[in-house]
Amino acid sequence: MRITIDTDVCIGAGQCALVSPDVFTQDDDGFGAVLPGRETVEPGGGGPLIREAARACPVRAITVTDAAPA
């Protein structure tokens, strides 16, 4: 899976970091960020919480695609 956050859309609600803290964090300005090395995850490696974090984002700034890691 590939995980991205559109930084132009993120409002810093922090739901991603609350739902899936092993993949997401908040930067120094309070905006969502993917933890280093977690931008790509093997299928099943992040569990359902990654997709739940994307659904929890109030502005839909998180994209999760099933693309295989490069």
C-alpha positions as CSV (number, residue, x, y, z in Angstrom):
1,M,0.0,0.0,0.0
2,R,1.1,3.6,-0.6
3,I,0.0,6.2,1.9
4,T,0.1,10.0,1.2
5,I,-1.3,13.1,2.8
6,D,-2.2,16.1,0.7
7,T,-0.6,18.9,2.7
8,D,-2.5,21.5,0.8
9,V,-5.8,20.0,2.1
10,C,-4.8,18.9,5.6
11,I,-6.2,21.1,8.4
12,G,-4.4,19.4,11.3
13,A,-7.4,17.7,12.9
14,G,-5.1,14.9,14.1
15,Q,-7.5,12.1,13.6
16,C,-5.0,10.1,11.5
17,A,-2.4,10.2,14.4
18,L,-5.1,9.2,16.9
19,V,-6.4,6.3,14.9
20,S,-3.1,4.9,13.6
21,P,-0.2,6.3,15.6
22,D,2.2,3.7,14.2
23,V,1.9,5.2,10.7
24,F,0.8,8.8,11.2
25,T,2.1,11.7,13.3
26,Q,1.6,15.5,13.4
27,D,4.4,17.8,12.3
28,D,5.7,20.8,14.3
29,D,2.9,22.9,12.9
30,G,0.2,20.3,13.9
31,F,-0.5,19.0,10.4
32,G,-0.7,15.3,9.6
33,A,2.4,13.5,8.4
34,V,3.3,9.9,7.5
35,L,6.1,8.6,9.7
36,P,9.4,8.2,7.9
37,G,9.6,4.8,6.3
38,R,5.9,4.2,6.4
39,E,4.9,5.8,3.1
40,T,4.7,2.3,1.6
41,V,3.5,-0.7,3.6
42,E,3.3,-4.3,2.5
43,P,-0.3,-5.5,2.2
44,G,-1.6,-6.4,5.6
45,G,1.4,-4.6,7.2
46,G,-0.6,-1.7,8.6
47,G,-3.8,-3.4,9.3
48,P,-7.2,-1.9,8.9
49,L,-6.3,1.2,11.0
50,I,-4.6,2.8,8.0
51,R,-7.8,2.8,6.0
52,E,-9.8,3.8,9.1
53,A,-7.4,6.8,9.6
54,A,-8.1,7.8,6.0
55,R,-11.8,7.6,6.5
56,A,-11.5,9.5,9.8
57,C,-9.9,12.5,8.1
58,P,-12.5,15.3,8.0
59,V,-11.2,16.8,4.8
60,R,-10.1,13.5,3.1
61,A,-6.5,14.6,2.8
62,I,-5.2,11.0,3.1
63,T,-4.9,8.7,0.1
64,V,-4.3,4.9,0.5
65,T,-3.7,3.0,-2.7
66,D,-3.1,-0.7,-3.2
67,A,0.0,-0.1,-5.3
68,A,2.8,-2.5,-4.5
69,P,5.8,-0.9,-2.9
70,A,8.6,-0.1,-5.3
